[in-house]
Amino acid sequence: MSDLTYVLVLPDRDAAEEVAELAVERFGLAGEPHLIRDALAGEDDAEDAQWLVVVEDAPEAVAAGLEDLAESYDGWLEGSATVPDDPAG
C-alpha cells in the first residue's frame, strides 16, 4: 500500500498553522506538515498570498478529514500524489 502526499490551500498563515497543528492531532500523522507561502501570480502586495499545508506520507483514509478541515478554514484540498512504498521495486 502506498501513502499519499496531500496539499491543502489556506487563505493566510494563521489558518495554515492552525490546520497543520489540528491535522497532526486529529489524524495522528507521523510527520509535521510543511507550510509554504504561495504568492498569487501577478500580485504585488505581499499580503496577497495563499498558504499551502503539505502533508506527506499520509494514508488515503485521511483525505476526507483533511478536506473537511481545510474547508472549515475557508481553504480546500488541492489534491494528492502517490508516494511509492519501494521506489526501487
C-alpha positions in Angstrom: 0.0 0.0 0.0 1.2 3.5 -0.8 0.9 6.6 1.3 -0.1 9.9 -0.3 1.1 13.5 -0.2 -1.8 16.0 0.2 -1.7 19.7 -0.5 -4.2 21.9 1.4 -4.6 25.6 0.3 -5.4 28.1 3.0 -6.1 31.9 2.8 -3.5 33.0 5.3 -0.6 31.9 7.6 -2.7 31.8 10.8 -5.2 29.4 9.2 -2.4 27.3 7.7 -0.6 27.0 11.1 -3.9 26.0 12.8 -4.8 23.5 10.2 -1.3 21.9 10.3 -1.5 21.6 14.1 -5.0 20.1 14.0 -4.2 17.7 11.3 -1.4 16.1 13.4 -3.7 16.0 16.4 -6.8 14.6 14.7 -5.2 12.1 12.3 -2.1 11.0 14.2 0.3 12.0 11.3 3.8 10.6 11.6 5.5 13.8 10.5 4.8 17.5 10.8 3.1 19.1 7.8 5.2 21.7 5.8 3.9 25.2 5.4 4.7 27.0 2.2 3.8 30.6 1.2 2.4 30.7 -2.3 2.2 34.2 -3.7 -0.6 34.7 -6.2 0.6 35.3 -9.8 0.6 39.0 -10.6 0.0 40.2 -7.1 2.3 43.0 -5.9 1.1 43.0 -2.3 3.0 40.6 -0.1 -0.2 40.1 1.9 -2.0 38.6 -1.1 -0.7 35.1 -0.7 -2.2 31.7 -0.1 -0.5 29.3 2.2 0.0 25.6 1.4 0.0 22.9 4.0 1.8 19.8 2.6 1.0 16.6 4.4 3.4 13.8 3.4 3.2 10.0 3.9 -0.5 10.1 4.9 -2.9 7.2 4.4 -5.7 7.6 1.9 -8.2 7.2 4.7 -7.5 10.8 6.0 -8.3 12.5 2.7 -12.0 13.4 3.5 -11.0 14.6 7.0 -8.2 16.8 5.6 -10.7 18.2 3.1 -13.2 19.0 5.8 -10.6 20.6 8.0 -9.3 22.8 5.1 -12.9 23.9 4.2 -13.6 24.8 7.8 -10.8 27.5 7.4 -12.0 28.7 4.0 -9.5 26.6 2.2 -9.6 23.4 0.1 -7.7 20.2 -0.6 -5.8 20.7 -3.8 -5.0 17.1 -4.5 -2.8 14.2 -3.7 0.1 12.3 -5.2 1.1 8.7 -4.6 4.4 8.0 -2.8 5.6 4.5 -3.8 6.4 2.1 -0.9 9.6 1.0 -2.6 10.9 3.2 -5.4 13.5 0.6 -6.4 11.0 -2.2 -6.8 
